[in-house]
Each structure stands twice: as structure tokens, then as C-alpha cells.
Amino acid sequence: MTRRHFIKSTGTTLAFVASGLPLWAMDKPKVEKLTILHTNDVHSRIKPFPSDGGRFAGMGGAAKRAALIKQVRAQEKNVLLLDSGDIFQGTPFFNYFGGELEFKLMSQMNYDVATLGNHDFDAGIDGFVKQHPLANFSFVNANYDFRGTDMEGLIQAYKIIQKGKLKIGILGVGIELDGLVPKKLYGTIQYQNPIENANRVAAYLKQEEKCDFVICLSHLGYKYQTNKVSDIVLAKNSKNIDLILGGHTHTFMKQPDEGRNAAGKPIMIHQAGWAGVLLGRLDVYFEKNAANKCVTCESIYVK
């Protein structure tokens, strides 16, 4: 497990006590805590990796992840559980059940929101629509145009969730499907600029809906050697997003990246590896007026 501490209002590091609570929070009782758990690129990994001496031997698996989530919920009041896409594809469970098992298990774990990855189209639009009723959580994407397809109305640009006194806005963006997914599988779904659409929705969430915290679930990928749009590029060109939870590049991050957005304000990026080996965890502390936010990271390997 790793841990890093940030002050978002000033960008400076702050000391913490053993309990994990920031010192300024101890002096100010009007502090609200939000615990964010997140996964990405689970790729139908229902069972743990085999105990064969490999890199991830014995790690992962839905049952172990569910137990960790249950444990955190028993300890914390305000918990969000999110996924950044590529739920499908990677083991025979998907080939045989077509995504049914993945959605059922995520529903039992009480996921709140997920976004779409390119592999979530591997059963085609019809396959996703068939399994969608099994998902008791919301799907968000702001840069795919689903009009005229059977997915129209199933995917929202954003979701607002109230956790205690906190109003959390969650939006999603996805990677260009052309070249990654056969055209017959995604049909007439149109890819639109993820930066423009993420900024549009995030501005609405912050300015109109007055959300305390805006999270972008991204399946763009962490970074590239080219000028291809990535989480890093999105972060630098955004204005109202506080946190990007990424996917696609299977990046194991020991701690979040902290940078500055186009307005010079702090923004963080985090990604939780691949195949459910890592359960990402971020604890965000809010002062009463939301002027100061402090974030700790303690991601958990699923063993």
C-alpha cells in the first residue's frame, strides 16, 4: 500500500496524524470526508489469477474485491464506487456469458457509476443492450453520440450523487472507437471531442449544479508518446474537473499525479492498473465552505 497527501487549495504537502485525518481537519469539526473506490480494465477477471508463480499469482478476483469494498463501507460513511471502463473481455466468462456475470457482480457490489471502454462494445451494441438491465448502476459518457442507436437513452453524459453533505458530479469520456473496435460492433455511434465535451459538462456541474467535486471517468489512456488525447492532455486543458480516474493503458499508479488545469487550479489523475489486481482508494476531506480539499491515497492490492 502507498500513501501520498495533497492540499488542493494551495498545492503544498501537509502533515498527517496516524489516523489519516489531516491536522487542519482535527481543528475544524465541519469537515466532510468522501472515500472514492475505483477500478478500471477489469476485463472479465472474475476469479483470482492462478497460483502459478506469475506476477499476479493469487491476486484479484471479484470475491476478494467485494470483501474489501464491504470492509471499507463498514468503516466509512460516504463511499463512492466507480469504474473507468473495459469491464468486458479477457476471460472465458465473457465469451460464454456475454457480460452477464460482470454486470451481476458489479451490481451486487453496488457500484455507483461506470464509463464505457472500447472492449465494452465487443459483444456489439445488441450485446451491451441485452445485459444493461442487469446493471443497477449508471453509465456515463459525454463524448459519444448515441442518437439513432439502441444505446440512446441508456448512457448519460453525467450523474450527480449526494454523499452526506457533498454533491458529487461524475462525467465520462471515451477513446476513439475507429481502429480499435470493428465498425459493425459500434454501428453509427459518433465519437466527439472529449476535451470540449468534458469541459462543457464539467462547467455545468460546477457552475450550474454547484457540485462540490467533479470526477471524470476516462477511458482515454494515461499518456502517449504522440499528441493523442490522454488523461494528461485532458487535465491540462480542463477547467472544472477535480479528479480524473483513468483506464485503457492499464497503468499501475502508486499515487495520483497532481498537476494544474487550464485555469491554474490543481487537478489529479489516478488509474488502478488492470484485471482487478488493484482497488483504487482516495479519501477527500472537505472544509465546510469547500475552499480547502485534502486528498490521501491508499490504494489496495486485492490479495
Backbone torsions as a table, in degrees:
resi	resn	phi	psi	omega
1	MET	NA	144.6	178.5
2	THR	-125.7	160.6	-175.7
3	ARG	-147.7	134.1	175.5
4	ARG	-142.1	148.4	-173.2
5	HIS	-122.6	138.5	-179.8
6	PHE	-133.9	148.1	164.8
7	ILE	-108.0	119.7	-173.5
8	LYS	-81.0	-26.0	-176.8
9	SER	-73.6	-29.6	-176.7
10	THR	-118.4	-18.0	-178.2
11	GLY	79.8	8.5	180.0
12	THR	-103.3	155.4	179.0
13	THR	-78.7	145.4	-178.3
14	LEU	-125.7	148.5	179.0
15	ALA	-76.9	149.2	179.8
16	PHE	-126.6	152.2	174.7
17	VAL	-89.6	174.6	-173.7
18	ALA	-60.1	-29.6	-178.1
19	SER	-69.4	-13.4	-176.8
20	GLY	91.5	-7.0	-179.4
21	LEU	-84.5	130.7	179.9
22	PRO	-63.8	150.6	-175.8
23	LEU	-61.0	-38.4	-179.7
24	TRP	-67.1	-27.1	179.7
25	ALA	-70.5	-31.0	-179.7
26	MET	-68.4	-30.5	-178.5
27	ASP	-84.2	-15.0	-175.0
28	LYS	-125.1	105.2	-174.6
29	PRO	-67.4	-17.1	-178.1
30	LYS	-86.6	51.9	178.4
31	VAL	-112.7	130.5	178.5
32	GLU	-108.6	135.8	-178.5
33	LYS	-110.1	134.1	175.4
34	LEU	-119.5	126.6	176.4
35	THR	-105.4	121.2	-178.9
36	ILE	-109.0	117.7	172.7
37	LEU	-104.4	140.1	-176.7
38	HIS	-152.0	151.7	176.9
39	THR	-132.5	167.1	172.9
40	ASN	-160.3	151.9	174.8
41	ASP	52.0	44.8	178.7
42	VAL	-68.3	-29.6	171.2
43	HIS	52.0	50.7	172.2
44	SER	59.2	24.6	178.9
45	ARG	-82.7	87.2	-176.5
46	ILE	-80.8	-44.0	179.3
47	LYS	-97.5	158.1	174.7
48	PRO	-61.8	160.8	172.3
49	PHE	-62.1	145.9	-179.0
50	PRO	-62.7	149.4	179.0
51	SER	-82.9	71.6	-174.3
52	ASP	-116.8	13.3	179.9
53	GLY	86.2	1.6	178.8
54	GLY	-72.1	176.6	-175.3
55	ARG	-56.3	-40.3	-176.5
56	PHE	-111.0	26.8	-176.1
57	ALA	-51.4	123.9	176.9
58	GLY	77.4	-0.4	-174.9
59	MET	-96.5	161.1	178.5
60	GLY	81.1	-164.8	-179.4
61	GLY	101.9	140.7	-175.5
62	ALA	-65.3	-37.9	-177.0
63	ALA	-65.2	-44.2	179.7
64	LYS	-66.1	-40.5	178.8
65	ARG	-63.7	-42.9	179.2
66	ALA	-60.3	-39.1	179.9
67	ALA	-65.7	-40.1	178.2
68	LEU	-65.6	-42.1	178.9
69	ILE	-62.4	-43.7	178.6
70	LYS	-60.9	-40.8	-180.0
71	GLN	-63.0	-44.5	179.9
72	VAL	-65.2	-41.9	-179.8
73	ARG	-63.7	-30.7	178.5
74	ALA	-71.3	-22.9	-176.5
75	GLN	-98.1	-25.5	-173.3
76	GLU	-120.5	149.4	-176.6
77	LYS	-84.5	-46.7	-174.3
78	ASN	-110.9	98.5	-176.1
79	VAL	-121.1	129.8	172.1
80	LEU	-109.3	140.2	177.0
81	LEU	-124.0	117.6	-169.6
82	LEU	-130.1	157.0	177.4
83	ASP	-138.3	139.8	-174.9
84	SER	-105.6	27.5	167.9
85	GLY	98.7	172.2	-169.4
86	ASP	58.4	54.0	172.9
87	ILE	-70.1	-38.4	-175.1
88	PHE	-89.2	162.6	166.0
89	GLN	77.1	129.9	174.8
90	GLY	141.7	-22.6	177.3
91	THR	-137.8	165.6	179.2
92	PRO	-61.6	-17.8	177.5
93	PHE	-59.6	-38.6	177.5
94	PHE	-72.4	-43.6	-179.3
95	ASN	-58.9	-34.9	-176.2
96	TYR	-88.0	-42.7	-173.2
97	PHE	-103.8	-8.9	173.3
98	GLY	68.0	22.5	178.7
99	GLY	103.3	-7.7	-178.8
100	GLU	-59.0	-47.5	-175.8
101	LEU	-66.7	-39.9	-179.0
102	GLU	-60.5	-48.0	-178.8
103	PHE	-67.7	-37.0	178.7
104	LYS	-64.7	-43.6	-179.4
105	LEU	-68.2	-41.7	177.4
106	MET	-63.3	-36.5	177.5
107	SER	-66.2	-39.7	177.2
108	GLN	-65.8	-30.9	176.9
109	MET	-80.0	-7.3	179.7
110	ASN	62.3	49.5	168.9
111	TYR	-58.8	146.5	178.9
112	ASP	-92.3	-50.1	-174.6
113	VAL	-148.1	146.4	174.2
114	ALA	-138.6	158.5	170.0
115	THR	-114.3	175.3	-175.5
116	LEU	-96.8	135.0	169.3
117	GLY	-103.4	168.1	-179.3
118	ASN	-61.2	-34.2	-179.0
119	HIS	-75.4	-10.8	176.5
120	ASP	-75.2	-1.6	173.0
121	PHE	-103.2	7.2	-173.4
122	ASP	-67.9	-18.2	172.7
123	ALA	-99.8	10.6	-179.3
124	GLY	78.4	171.5	176.7
125	ILE	-59.0	-43.1	-178.9
126	ASP	-60.9	-39.6	-179.5
127	GLY	-66.3	-41.3	177.9
128	PHE	-65.4	-45.9	-179.1
129	VAL	-60.9	-37.7	179.8
130	LYS	-61.8	-40.9	-175.9
131	GLN	-87.6	-16.7	-173.9
132	HIS	-53.9	-40.6	179.6
133	PRO	-59.8	-18.6	-180.0
134	LEU	-80.4	-11.5	-178.4
135	ALA	-93.6	115.1	178.1
136	ASN	-93.1	18.8	177.1
137	PHE	-118.9	166.0	-176.7
138	SER	-92.0	150.2	171.1
139	PHE	-109.7	135.0	179.3
140	VAL	-125.5	139.3	172.0
141	ASN	-160.3	128.8	-175.9
142	ALA	-105.6	-5.7	-175.7
143	ASN	-124.6	13.8	167.8
144	TYR	-108.7	133.4	177.1
145	ASP	-97.5	109.8	-175.7
146	PHE	-94.3	3.3	-175.1
147	ARG	-59.3	135.1	179.4
148	GLY	83.8	1.5	177.1
149	THR	-112.6	167.6	179.8
150	ASP	-71.7	-9.0	176.5
151	MET	-88.8	-6.4	178.9
152	GLU	-60.3	128.7	-179.6
153	GLY	91.3	-13.6	-179.9
154	LEU	-90.1	-22.8	-176.0
155	ILE	-116.8	130.1	178.5
156	GLN	-101.2	154.2	175.6
157	ALA	-69.0	-32.9	-177.1
158	TYR	-154.1	166.7	174.8
159	LYS	-139.1	135.2	175.8
160	ILE	-108.4	128.4	-178.8
161	ILE	-126.2	132.8	176.4
162	GLN	-95.1	123.8	175.7
163	LYS	-123.9	106.2	-174.4
164	GLY	61.3	-125.1	179.1
165	LYS	-92.5	3.8	-174.6
166	LEU	-100.0	137.0	176.5
167	LYS	-107.6	114.5	-172.9
168	ILE	-111.2	125.0	175.3
169	GLY	-100.6	131.9	-176.9
170	ILE	-127.6	122.9	177.4
171	LEU	-123.2	169.0	-179.5
172	GLY	-136.2	150.3	173.0
173	VAL	-138.4	149.1	-176.7
174	GLY	-128.0	162.3	-177.5
175	ILE	-77.7	159.1	174.9
176	GLU	-59.7	123.8	-176.3
177	LEU	-80.9	-28.7	-178.9
178	ASP	-62.3	123.8	-178.4
179	GLY	95.7	-19.1	176.6
180	LEU	-104.2	-34.1	-175.4
181	VAL	-125.2	131.9	176.3
182	PRO	-55.7	137.8	-176.3
183	LYS	-53.8	-37.0	-177.3
184	LYS	-64.6	-20.7	-177.9
185	LEU	-85.4	-30.8	179.2
186	TYR	-109.5	-2.2	170.0
187	GLY	57.3	-126.5	-175.3
188	THR	-98.6	15.2	174.9
189	ILE	-61.9	128.8	-176.6
190	GLN	-103.2	130.2	175.2
191	TYR	-81.8	133.8	177.5
192	GLN	-124.5	164.3	-175.5
193	ASN	-57.1	117.2	-176.2
194	PRO	-69.9	-33.0	-178.9
195	ILE	-68.7	-48.2	-179.8
196	GLU	-60.8	-43.9	-176.2
197	ASN	-74.5	-36.8	176.4
198	ALA	-63.7	-42.9	178.8
199	ASN	-64.7	-39.7	179.2
200	ARG	-61.3	-48.4	-177.7
201	VAL	-71.0	-40.9	179.8
202	ALA	-63.0	-38.7	177.5
203	ALA	-62.7	-41.1	177.8
204	TYR	-63.1	-43.6	-177.9
205	LEU	-64.8	-41.9	-178.3
206	LYS	-77.2	-46.7	-170.5
207	GLN	-87.5	-37.9	-177.7
208	GLU	-94.2	-46.4	-178.1
209	GLU	-86.7	-10.7	177.5
210	LYS	58.2	42.2	177.3
211	CYS	-67.9	141.5	178.1
212	ASP	-74.9	-26.0	-174.1
213	PHE	-153.1	133.6	-180.0
214	VAL	-118.1	125.2	-179.1
215	ILE	-113.3	133.4	173.1
216	CYS	-108.2	119.2	171.9
217	LEU	-87.1	113.7	-171.4
218	SER	-116.4	136.0	169.1
219	HIS	-119.1	45.0	179.2
220	LEU	-92.1	-27.0	-172.3
221	GLY	103.1	147.5	-173.4
222	TYR	-66.4	-56.7	177.3
223	LYS	-160.4	160.6	-179.5
224	TYR	-136.3	163.4	176.1
225	GLN	-78.0	-17.6	179.6
226	THR	-98.9	-172.9	178.4
227	ASN	-88.7	15.7	177.5
228	LYS	-59.1	141.2	-177.9
229	VAL	-63.3	130.0	-179.0
230	SER	-136.0	178.9	176.3
231	ASP	-62.5	-38.5	179.4
232	ILE	-64.6	-42.8	178.1
233	VAL	-65.2	-43.3	178.3
234	LEU	-60.6	-45.6	-178.2
235	ALA	-58.4	-46.4	-177.5
236	LYS	-66.4	-24.0	-176.6
237	ASN	-106.8	10.7	179.9
238	SER	-99.9	168.9	-179.8
239	LYS	-132.3	-28.2	-172.3
240	ASN	-124.4	8.5	178.2
241	ILE	-92.3	131.8	178.5
242	ASP	-92.3	-33.9	-173.1
243	LEU	-146.9	131.9	172.7
244	ILE	-109.8	122.0	174.1
245	LEU	-105.7	111.5	-167.7
246	GLY	-100.0	178.3	178.2
247	GLY	-160.3	-170.3	174.2
248	HIS	85.0	-44.4	-176.7
249	THR	-92.1	1.8	175.6
250	HIS	55.2	43.5	-174.9
251	THR	-87.2	120.7	175.3
252	PHE	-86.7	110.0	-178.2
253	MET	-108.8	121.3	178.6
254	LYS	-69.0	-28.6	-179.7
255	GLN	-153.7	157.5	-179.1
256	PRO	-69.0	151.3	167.2
257	ASP	-79.7	137.9	173.7
258	GLU	-119.4	125.4	179.0
259	GLY	-136.4	-161.2	179.1
260	ARG	-122.6	140.6	178.3
261	ASN	-87.0	-172.3	-176.2
262	ALA	-65.7	-19.9	178.2
263	ALA	-95.8	5.1	179.7
264	GLY	80.3	11.1	-178.9
265	LYS	-97.4	154.4	-177.9
266	PRO	-65.7	144.1	174.1
267	ILE	-145.3	145.3	-178.7
268	MET	-119.0	152.0	176.5
269	ILE	-128.2	134.4	175.9
270	HIS	-143.5	148.7	176.8
271	GLN	-144.3	144.9	-171.5
272	ALA	-114.0	47.6	169.0
273	GLY	69.7	-122.4	-167.8
274	TRP	-162.8	148.1	168.9
275	ALA	64.1	21.3	177.7
276	GLY	72.6	16.2	178.6
277	VAL	-70.7	-29.8	-176.9
278	LEU	-123.3	133.9	171.0
279	LEU	-104.9	108.9	-179.8
280	GLY	-68.0	141.5	176.2
281	ARG	-139.6	129.5	173.9
282	LEU	-130.8	131.6	174.9
283	ASP	-109.4	122.5	-177.3
284	VAL	-113.5	127.3	179.5
285	TYR	-108.0	128.4	-178.1
286	PHE	-114.9	132.6	168.4
287	GLU	-73.3	165.4	-176.1
288	LYS	-53.7	-43.6	-177.8
289	ASN	-90.2	5.5	177.5
290	ALA	62.6	15.0	179.4
291	ALA	-72.5	-36.3	179.3
292	ASN	-112.6	133.8	175.6
293	LYS	-129.8	133.3	178.6
294	CYS	-121.3	135.9	-175.4
295	VAL	-124.6	132.0	171.3
296	THR	-116.6	150.3	-179.6
297	CYS	-121.7	129.2	178.0
298	GLU	-146.3	65.5	-178.5
299	SER	-65.4	151.3	-169.3
300	ILE	-120.6	124.6	171.9
301	TYR	-74.8	134.7	-175.6
302	VAL	-88.8	97.7	-175.5
303	LYS	-115.5	NA	NA
